[in-house]
């Protein structure tokens, strides 16, 4: 009986995790989308200020080059996020 309850709890947790997230690993919703823009802007400003330190800047922001590229594509794919990024990066 305990094993059945554990499997049921595990399955429920998986379903909830799938329902509350999207492929980029960010939670769905406006607040997290703007956080993605803020994160991208902060990293981009730091890289613009010191391009030679790109890898250490990305690491300080918890990013890799691949994840930063993915973040930028995520922002660019949404017109509202792209507009917010464009305004913030000026």
Secondary structure, DSSP 8 states (H G I E B T S, - for coil): -HHHHHHHHHHHHHHHHHHTB-TTS-BSSHHHHHHHHHHHHHHHHHHHH-GGGHHHHHHHTT--HHHHHHHHHHHHHSHHHHHHHHHHH-
